[in-house]
Amino acid sequence: MAELLLELFCEEIPARMQARAAEDLTRLFADACAALLEAPPRGFYGARRIGLTAQLKPSVATEGKEERGPRIGAPDQAIEGFLKKHGATRDALKEEGQFWVLSKPGRTLEARALVAEAMPALIRAFPWPTSMRWGGTSSMVWVRPLKRILCVLDGAVVPFSLTQGADDGHGLASGDLTEGHRIMSPGAFAVRNFADYKAGLAARHVVLEAEDRARVIRDGITALATADGLDVVPDEALIAEVAGLVEWPVPLLGRIDDAFMDLPPEVMRTTMRVNQRYFALRKKDGSAAPRFALVANIAAPDGGAAIIAGNERVLRARLADARFFWDLDRKQKLESFLPKLDSVVFHAKLGTQGQRVQRLENLAGLIAEKLNADATLAQRAARLAKADLASGMVGEFPELQGVMGRYYALGQGEDARVAEAIAAHYRPAGAGDAVPTEGVAIAVALADKIDQLVGFFAVGEKPTGSGDPFALRRAALGIIRIIRENGLRLTLADLTGEAFFLYPQATNATASPDFGLEIAEAKRATGWQAPSGAAHPPMVVAFAAGLLDFLAERLRVQLRSEGARHDVVAAVFGAAPDDDLNRLLARADAVRGFVESEAGANLLAAHRRAINILRIEEKRDGHAFDTGYEAHLLKLPEEAALAAALEEAGTRIRLDIEAEDFERAMEAMAGLRAPVDAFFEKVIVNDPAPELRRNRLRLLARLRAAMDAVADFSKIEA
């Protein structure tokens, strides 16, 4: 077994690209050298390098194989072309049937030769998101100018060059040299193995592993903050980014001028994070502290005093810019920003942000009424929710949308519930973000996400397997989380229908042919007009059903991530699509408890047996069996007992489901276990008498119908 060390050394790589690049390098190398690998290669990355180390077999023998060639009697040109393709001569051909066959003997692949052969093409075609050319006339491109290639196997260089024909590839060739820190330890040094490489870099002020750099940053700024009685505002994403910017992280603390401490803490944190990659600190009571943490890439002789002073000057200028926007925005009412939204396009097919505000205002009021929340406040919050998009601060820092609207609303005396709804209507922004819990905020947040889903679905901009440019999956998960975590009882089909008809395009299909075309055609054909709260026509119901399917799929994804029985949700939704998510989940919980019980597991097995029998016999007879069995043909006591049990259980199940007493419905279904077991033990379904066979198959169809009324048990995983 031989150790391979590969490093591609270049100018500074953007931090956001480093981890993916290391993954791509290990994947591509594993694909190219799969026959040699003892174990998957391990990648590493940093500001100026990506690389990998792998354990390789010194060589590997390939098996011989045969290639079928042209037919016997084919023209000489065809035979010569076949031989040329495989690098063989006529002596290697033999006749088999009507064809010439080439026997290719196995060969031994040396690791050094295979790596040398694979690497030039891998490096030249490396899939960086963006690449650049530099210097001379070479066609070689890389994320930043590539400086060195280190490639050693078992202590010796694997020789290869990037020169390709007339293209010199910048004269780059493999070697055994790398470099340490640009300032603290300039110059190249040779390495022979990974341990030598890592230790040599550490001695030259480079922490190789990204996890180690992140730990130094995390522990360092935490220790400095603790010494001052402060806490670091958690930000793992920023730690990971900074770990990709520095090779020798040195945490330091700076001070914020008191003149800026009256700015909203979110403004200060965003300014520091976005513009300077600084870490915000806070006091023990949670208020903003007049300190910030930064990470230098050098251990300065003065302990970092000059670095801190320079960064404090830069931060003062940044905060002065933020102060300007803060003061300027507060000179006018939040509502005065709204006219600007009339010229901001939401989507080419869906109109402007100003038009969207009008829809949100109406939809939020409808939702608030269903939640018994204050509809007037919900409409007011929805009207102001997008206003800060036209403010100077949000224009500079889009991350603060909603946050600044809350501050501006409170400053102008709006109801606190309105202000909080403005801030919360984007939430949840991610898996770890809390959902709004107050009625007005819930109404606006749901209106925002439902309008988004309905609009983009109506113009055919649905997510695909390869992309979701309008974040519709996130919007769907937001709706699901808000409803689940607040225990809301909402009929989503009605809400999506209401949202659809709030778009002016929905009532003018001729002027807007791209918007809900099939639904608009159905409307025009029937002359149907939609008063608020009215039942929607069939095509609108179909449109809502498509959205419900999408939401149900997102629900299954969420349940799968939670380790829950997502197959049970699929089974319940498959039997009776439900737009009341909490009722759907309550029913799914009852079904889960049932199928995980002994009685449920046995009845599920019997259901599968009945389904298989029916599928075979229905295919044989060419039609499905109905549930109308004839009582006088129930000859055996076991089939009569099953029929009686099905009649009783069917009625109980229907009434219990209507009453939403799902546990009691499961109890009724569990009562079928004994008569079903007895039926399959004593009764021959395919009786020689045709009328008995037909009647027993109809009885099984009644069993299938009774259970399918609860859930589509075929979707339950074994």
Solvent accessible surface area in square Angstrom, and as a share of the most:
residue,aa,sasa,rsa
1,M,147,0.66
2,A,5,0.04
3,E,47,0.21
4,L,0,0.00
5,L,1,0.00
6,L,1,0.00
7,E,0,0.00
8,L,1,0.00
9,F,4,0.02
10,C,1,0.01
11,E,48,0.22
12,E,82,0.37
13,I,5,0.03
14,P,21,0.14
15,A,20,0.16
16,R,189,0.69
17,M,10,0.04
18,Q,0,0.00
19,A,44,0.34
20,R,147,0.54
21,A,3,0.02
22,A,6,0.05
23,E,107,0.48
24,D,7,0.04
25,L,0,0.00
26,T,22,0.13
27,R,116,0.42
28,L,44,0.22
29,F,0,0.00
30,A,25,0.19
31,D,101,0.52
32,A,45,0.35
33,C,1,0.01
34,A,65,0.50
35,A,50,0.39
36,L,0,0.00
37,L,31,0.16
38,E,85,0.38
39,A,52,0.40
40,P,120,0.75
41,P,18,0.11
42,R,112,0.41
43,G,26,0.25
44,F,3,0.01
45,Y,54,0.21
46,G,4,0.04
47,A,6,0.04
48,R,9,0.03
49,R,3,0.01
50,I,1,0.00
51,G,0,0.00
52,L,0,0.00
53,T,16,0.09
54,A,5,0.04
55,Q,65,0.29
56,L,0,0.00
57,K,71,0.30
58,P,78,0.49
59,S,42,0.27
60,V,30,0.17
61,A,78,0.60
62,T,53,0.31
63,E,160,0.72
64,G,45,0.44
65,K,119,0.50
66,E,93,0.42
67,E,47,0.21
68,R,167,0.61
69,G,14,0.13
70,P,26,0.16
71,R,134,0.49
72,I,68,0.34
73,G,73,0.70
74,A,22,0.17
75,P,89,0.56
76,D,93,0.48
77,Q,145,0.64
78,A,46,0.35
79,I,7,0.03
80,E,87,0.39
81,G,39,0.38
82,F,26,0.11
83,L,6,0.03
84,K,174,0.74
85,K,158,0.67
86,H,41,0.18
87,G,72,0.69
88,A,29,0.23
89,T,89,0.52
90,R,106,0.39
91,D,138,0.72
92,A,38,0.30
93,L,21,0.10
94,K,83,0.35
95,E,110,0.49
96,E,79,0.35
97,G,77,0.74
98,Q,119,0.53
99,F,41,0.17
100,W,53,0.18
101,V,8,0.05
102,L,2,0.01
103,S,45,0.29
104,K,60,0.25
105,P,117,0.74
106,G,38,0.37
107,R,158,0.58
108,T,80,0.46
109,L,29,0.14
110,E,95,0.43
111,A,1,0.01
112,R,82,0.30
113,A,62,0.48
114,L,29,0.14
115,V,0,0.00
116,A,22,0.17
117,E,134,0.60
118,A,19,0.15
119,M,1,0.00
120,P,30,0.19
121,A,67,0.52
122,L,16,0.08
123,I,0,0.00
124,R,41,0.15
125,A,81,0.63
126,F,15,0.06
127,P,63,0.40
128,W,20,0.07
129,P,96,0.60
130,T,80,0.47
131,S,56,0.36
132,M,70,0.31
133,R,153,0.56
134,W,45,0.16
135,G,58,0.56
136,G,81,0.78
137,T,145,0.84
138,S,11,0.07
139,S,60,0.39
140,M,1,0.00
141,V,47,0.27
142,W,1,0.00
143,V,1,0.00
144,R,83,0.30
145,P,22,0.14
146,L,5,0.02
147,K,97,0.41
148,R,70,0.25
149,I,3,0.02
150,L,0,0.00
151,C,0,0.00
152,V,1,0.01
153,L,6,0.03
154,D,101,0.53
155,G,25,0.24
156,A,48,0.37
157,V,49,0.28
158,V,0,0.00
159,P,88,0.56
160,F,20,0.08
161,S,48,0.31
162,L,1,0.00
163,T,72,0.42
164,Q,107,0.47
165,G,74,0.71
166,A,117,0.91
167,D,26,0.13
168,D,77,0.40
169,G,0,0.00
170,H,51,0.23
171,G,57,0.55
172,L,17,0.08
173,A,56,0.43
174,S,17,0.11
175,G,21,0.20
176,D,25,0.13
177,L,70,0.35
178,T,0,0.00
179,E,38,0.17
180,G,2,0.01
181,H,3,0.01
182,R,109,0.40
183,I,115,0.58
184,M,51,0.23
185,S,19,0.12
186,P,98,0.62
187,G,45,0.43
188,A,47,0.37
189,F,22,0.09
190,A,53,0.41
191,V,1,0.00
192,R,109,0.40
193,N,62,0.32
194,F,25,0.10
195,A,74,0.57
196,D,60,0.31
197,Y,0,0.00
198,K,77,0.33
199,A,65,0.50
200,G,9,0.09
201,L,0,0.00
202,A,54,0.42
203,A,74,0.57
204,R,81,0.30
205,H,51,0.23
206,V,4,0.03
207,V,30,0.17
208,L,6,0.03
209,E,18,0.08
210,A,13,0.10
211,E,117,0.53
212,D,33,0.17
213,R,4,0.01
214,A,14,0.11
215,R,116,0.42
216,V,59,0.34
217,I,0,0.00
218,R,86,0.31
219,D,81,0.42
220,G,19,0.18
221,I,2,0.01
222,T,67,0.39
223,A,62,0.48
224,L,64,0.32
225,A,0,0.00
226,T,85,0.50
227,A,86,0.67
228,D,68,0.35
229,G,38,0.37
230,L,18,0.09
231,D,53,0.27
232,V,28,0.16
233,V,24,0.14
234,P,103,0.65
235,D,35,0.18
236,E,102,0.46
237,A,68,0.53
238,L,2,0.01
239,I,9,0.05
240,A,66,0.51
241,E,50,0.22
242,V,5,0.03
243,A,3,0.02
244,G,4,0.04
245,L,81,0.40
246,V,8,0.05
247,E,9,0.04
248,W,71,0.25
249,P,10,0.06
250,V,33,0.19
251,P,24,0.15
252,L,18,0.09
253,L,21,0.10
254,G,1,0.01
255,R,133,0.49
256,I,4,0.02
257,D,51,0.26
258,D,115,0.59
259,A,75,0.58
260,F,23,0.10
261,M,50,0.22
262,D,98,0.51
263,L,4,0.02
264,P,7,0.04
265,P,47,0.30
266,E,45,0.20
267,V,0,0.00
268,M,5,0.02
269,R,86,0.31
270,T,16,0.10
271,T,0,0.00
272,M,4,0.02
273,R,80,0.29
274,V,51,0.29
275,N,44,0.22
276,Q,39,0.17
277,R,83,0.30
278,Y,7,0.03
279,F,2,0.01
280,A,12,0.10
281,L,5,0.02
282,R,84,0.31
283,K,89,0.38
284,K,139,0.59
285,D,116,0.60
286,G,48,0.46
287,S,51,0.33
288,A,28,0.22
289,A,2,0.02
290,P,31,0.20
291,R,41,0.15
292,F,0,0.00
293,A,0,0.00
294,L,8,0.04
295,V,22,0.13
296,A,9,0.07
297,N,54,0.28
298,I,47,0.24
299,A,50,0.39
300,A,24,0.19
301,P,146,0.92
302,D,78,0.40
303,G,57,0.55
304,G,2,0.02
305,A,59,0.45
306,A,68,0.53
307,I,43,0.22
308,I,37,0.19
309,A,39,0.30
310,G,20,0.19
311,N,31,0.16
312,E,35,0.16
313,R,142,0.52
314,V,62,0.36
315,L,2,0.01
316,R,90,0.33
317,A,60,0.46
318,R,88,0.32
319,L,1,0.01
320,A,47,0.37
321,D,77,0.40
322,A,1,0.01
323,R,53,0.19
324,F,118,0.49
325,F,42,0.18
326,W,21,0.07
327,D,51,0.26
328,L,77,0.38
329,D,4,0.02
330,R,125,0.46
331,K,160,0.68
332,Q,77,0.34
333,K,120,0.51
334,L,1,0.01
335,E,55,0.25
336,S,52,0.34
337,F,3,0.01
338,L,17,0.08
339,P,91,0.57
340,K,105,0.45
341,L,1,0.00
342,D,87,0.45
343,S,95,0.61
344,V,67,0.38
345,V,97,0.56
346,F,40,0.17
347,H,28,0.13
348,A,97,0.75
349,K,82,0.35
350,L,1,0.00
351,G,22,0.21
352,T,29,0.17
353,Q,24,0.11
354,G,7,0.07
355,Q,76,0.34
356,R,11,0.04
357,V,6,0.03
358,Q,110,0.49
359,R,8,0.03
360,L,1,0.00
361,E,42,0.19
362,N,70,0.36
363,L,2,0.01
364,A,0,0.00
365,G,4,0.03
366,L,44,0.22
367,I,0,0.00
368,A,0,0.00
369,E,109,0.49
370,K,96,0.41
371,L,37,0.18
372,N,143,0.73
373,A,26,0.20
374,D,60,0.31
375,A,25,0.19
376,T,101,0.59
377,L,28,0.14
378,A,0,0.00
379,Q,65,0.29
380,R,71,0.26
381,A,0,0.00
382,A,0,0.00
383,R,79,0.29
384,L,0,0.00
385,A,0,0.00
386,K,7,0.03
387,A,0,0.00
388,D,0,0.00
389,L,47,0.24
390,A,23,0.18
391,S,5,0.03
392,G,23,0.23
393,M,0,0.00
394,V,6,0.03
395,G,58,0.56
396,E,82,0.37
397,F,7,0.03
398,P,73,0.46
399,E,105,0.47
400,L,5,0.03
401,Q,59,0.26
402,G,0,0.00
403,V,39,0.23
404,M,0,0.00
405,G,0,0.00
406,R,65,0.24
407,Y,49,0.19
408,Y,12,0.05
409,A,0,0.00
410,L,71,0.35
411,G,71,0.68
412,Q,41,0.18
413,G,66,0.64
414,E,32,0.14
415,D,55,0.29
416,A,62,0.48
417,R,104,0.38
418,V,1,0.00
419,A,0,0.00
420,E,74,0.33
421,A,0,0.00
422,I,0,0.00
423,A,23,0.18
424,A,6,0.05
425,H,0,0.00
426,Y,59,0.22
427,R,79,0.29
428,P,8,0.05
429,A,60,0.46
430,G,33,0.32
431,A,104,0.80
432,G,83,0.80
433,D,42,0.22
434,A,61,0.48
435,V,9,0.05
436,P,3,0.02
437,T,104,0.61
438,E,68,0.31
439,G,21,0.20
440,V,1,0.00
441,A,4,0.03
442,I,7,0.03
443,A,0,0.00
444,V,0,0.00
445,A,0,0.00
446,L,0,0.00
447,A,0,0.00
448,D,10,0.05
449,K,10,0.04
450,I,3,0.02
451,D,2,0.01
452,Q,33,0.15
453,L,3,0.02
454,V,0,0.00
455,G,0,0.00
456,F,6,0.03
457,F,16,0.07
458,A,8,0.06
459,V,12,0.07
460,G,56,0.54
461,E,55,0.25
462,K,113,0.48
463,P,22,0.14
464,T,79,0.46
465,G,89,0.85
466,S,116,0.75
467,G,29,0.27
468,D,37,0.19
469,P,112,0.70
470,F,62,0.26
471,A,30,0.23
472,L,1,0.00
473,R,68,0.25
474,R,141,0.51
475,A,6,0.05
476,A,0,0.00
477,L,51,0.25
478,G,1,0.01
479,I,1,0.01
480,I,0,0.00
481,R,33,0.12
482,I,0,0.00
483,I,2,0.01
484,R,66,0.24
485,E,100,0.45
486,N,40,0.21
487,G,49,0.47
488,L,22,0.11
489,R,125,0.46
490,L,5,0.02
491,T,56,0.32
492,L,1,0.01
493,A,29,0.22
494,D,69,0.36
495,L,0,0.00
496,T,5,0.03
497,G,0,0.00
498,E,25,0.11
499,A,1,0.00
500,F,0,0.00
501,F,33,0.14
502,L,45,0.23
503,Y,0,0.00
504,P,79,0.49
505,Q,24,0.11
506,A,2,0.01
507,T,88,0.51
508,N,74,0.38
509,A,13,0.10
510,T,109,0.63
511,A,70,0.55
512,S,24,0.16
513,P,76,0.48
514,D,86,0.44
515,F,3,0.01
516,G,7,0.07
517,L,90,0.45
518,E,122,0.55
519,I,8,0.04
520,A,3,0.02
521,E,74,0.33
522,A,22,0.17
523,K,15,0.07
524,R,127,0.46
525,A,90,0.70
526,T,95,0.55
527,G,53,0.51
528,W,57,0.20
529,Q,130,0.58
530,A,36,0.28
531,P,86,0.54
532,S,87,0.56
533,G,68,0.65
534,A,30,0.23
535,A,90,0.69
536,H,29,0.13
537,P,11,0.07
538,P,108,0.68
539,M,60,0.27
540,V,1,0.00
541,V,83,0.48
542,A,55,0.42
543,F,29,0.12
544,A,4,0.03
545,A,44,0.34
546,G,34,0.32
547,L,1,0.00
548,L,17,0.08
549,D,77,0.40
550,F,31,0.13
551,L,3,0.02
552,A,2,0.01
553,E,64,0.29
554,R,34,0.12
555,L,0,0.00
556,R,46,0.17
557,V,44,0.25
558,Q,24,0.11
559,L,10,0.05
560,R,118,0.43
561,S,93,0.60
562,E,99,0.44
563,G,71,0.68
564,A,43,0.33
565,R,73,0.27
566,H,41,0.18
567,D,8,0.04
568,V,2,0.01
569,V,3,0.02
570,A,16,0.12
571,A,0,0.00
572,V,1,0.00
573,F,16,0.07
574,G,40,0.39
575,A,34,0.26
576,A,36,0.28
577,P,92,0.58
578,D,16,0.08
579,D,20,0.11
580,D,6,0.03
581,L,4,0.02
582,N,30,0.15
583,R,71,0.26
584,L,1,0.00
585,L,24,0.12
586,A,47,0.36
587,R,18,0.07
588,A,5,0.04
589,D,77,0.40
590,A,4,0.03
591,V,0,0.00
592,R,90,0.33
593,G,37,0.36
594,F,10,0.04
595,V,11,0.07
596,E,98,0.44
597,S,45,0.29
598,E,127,0.57
599,A,25,0.20
600,G,0,0.00
601,A,52,0.40
602,N,51,0.26
603,L,0,0.00
604,L,11,0.05
605,A,58,0.45
606,A,10,0.08
607,H,3,0.01
608,R,81,0.30
609,R,123,0.45
610,A,0,0.00
611,I,38,0.19
612,N,62,0.32
613,I,36,0.18
614,L,0,0.00
615,R,136,0.50
616,I,93,0.47
617,E,5,0.02
618,E,27,0.12
619,K,172,0.73
620,R,160,0.58
621,D,53,0.27
622,G,65,0.63
623,H,95,0.43
624,A,76,0.59
625,F,10,0.04
626,D,82,0.43
627,T,46,0.27
628,G,42,0.40
629,Y,37,0.14
630,E,66,0.30
631,A,77,0.59
632,H,126,0.56
633,L,20,0.10
634,L,30,0.15
635,K,122,0.52
636,L,65,0.32
637,P,97,0.61
638,E,36,0.16
639,E,0,0.00
640,A,41,0.32
641,A,52,0.40
642,L,0,0.00
643,A,4,0.03
644,A,63,0.49
645,A,22,0.17
646,L,2,0.01
647,E,80,0.36
648,E,112,0.50
649,A,7,0.05
650,G,26,0.25
651,T,64,0.37
652,R,79,0.29
653,I,3,0.02
654,R,127,0.47
655,L,89,0.44
656,D,12,0.06
657,I,31,0.16
658,E,116,0.52
659,A,75,0.59
660,E,68,0.30
661,D,58,0.30
662,F,13,0.05
663,E,113,0.51
664,R,118,0.43
665,A,0,0.00
666,M,11,0.05
667,E,110,0.49
668,A,5,0.04
669,M,0,0.00
670,A,31,0.24
671,G,51,0.49
672,L,0,0.00
673,R,71,0.26
674,A,71,0.55
675,P,22,0.14
676,V,0,0.00
677,D,59,0.31
678,A,35,0.27
679,F,0,0.00
680,F,21,0.09
681,E,130,0.59
682,K,121,0.51
683,V,10,0.06
684,I,119,0.61
685,V,13,0.08
686,N,68,0.35
687,D,29,0.15
688,P,126,0.79
689,A,28,0.22
690,P,88,0.55
691,E,72,0.32
692,L,26,0.13
693,R,41,0.15
694,R,95,0.35
695,N,2,0.01
696,R,8,0.03
697,L,0,0.00
698,R,51,0.19
699,L,0,0.00
700,L,0,0.00
701,A,1,0.01
702,R,61,0.22
703,L,0,0.00
704,R,53,0.19
705,A,47,0.37
706,A,11,0.09
707,M,0,0.00
708,D,48,0.25
709,A,55,0.43
710,V,0,0.00
711,A,0,0.00
712,D,33,0.17
713,F,0,0.00
714,S,79,0.51
715,K,93,0.40
716,I,8,0.04
717,E,103,0.46
718,A,134,1.04
